[in-house]
Amino acid sequence: MSTFRIFVNGDELKHVRKVLTEERIRLISVIKERNPESIYELARILGRNRSSVMRDLRHLKKLGLVEFQNLGKRKKPVVNYEKISIVIPI
């Protein structure tokens, strides 16, 4: 089982909390479980508007939590891990 690890210090934890909202975690799960072929299809599955989904995907991409495959004019969102681990050195 592959794990995506996020290493943060105390200051960075605030940023991670803002990015990993309940809705964005749901978005990651839907990508992993349903394997949508496009951002449009992902938005349809989630019952959300495409621009809001794209905004969330941009935040997740910055952390490396989501990648995109270019399929012609379409971008396919991809999640290549099974779980997320947040590591806080003490």
N, C-alpha and C positions, 0 to 999 in steps of 0.2 A: 504494500500500500504506500503510495507516494504522499509525502507531506510537504506543503508549502510553509516554510518557516519565515516568520517576520521577527527580526531582532530589533528591539527598541529600548531606548532609555526612558526615563520618567517623562521628559518633555515630549518625546515623540509619541508616547502612548496616547496623549490627548488627540493627536492627529489621526492615529489609527482608529480610535473610538468614533471620530467624526466620519471617517470613510467607511468603516464596517458597520453600517446601519443594518437594522433588521431587514429592510427591503433589499439592500444590496447583497446581503447574505442569501436571501431568497433568490435573487437574480443569479448568483453563482450556482446555487443548487439546481435551478431550472436548466441552466446551460449544461451542467454535468449530466443531469438525468434525462433531459429531452433532446439534447444535441441539435438545437435549431440551426437551420441552414443560413439564416441571415438575422440581422438586427431587427428587421421588420417582423419576422416570424417570432423572435423572442418577445418583442413588445406585444404581439397578438396573444401569445401564450400567457403572458403576465397580466393582460388586460390593462396595459398602460400605454401612454402615448410614446411614439418612437423617439421624440426629442428628449424626453425625461430619461428613457432607458439609455440613450446615447450618452447623456451627461453622466449617468451613473457608471457606465462602462469606461468613460475617460478616466474617472477617479480610480477605478479598479485597475485599469491598465497602468497608471502611474506607479502603483505598488507592485505591478507584475502579476496581479491575481487573475487577469484575463488577457488573452492574446487574440489576435485576429488572423484568419486565413483570408487572403484576397481571392475571391472567386469571380473574376470578371469585374463587374460593377458592384457586386455584393461583397460585404465583409461578414465572414462567419465567426461569431464569438466562440472561443475555445477555452476550456479549463482542463489543465493537464495534471491534476493532483486529486487526491481523495479527501484530504483534510488540511486544515490550516492550524498551525501552531504559532502562538505568539510567545516569544522568549524575552524575558526581562531579566537582564543580569543584575545581581544584587551585590 
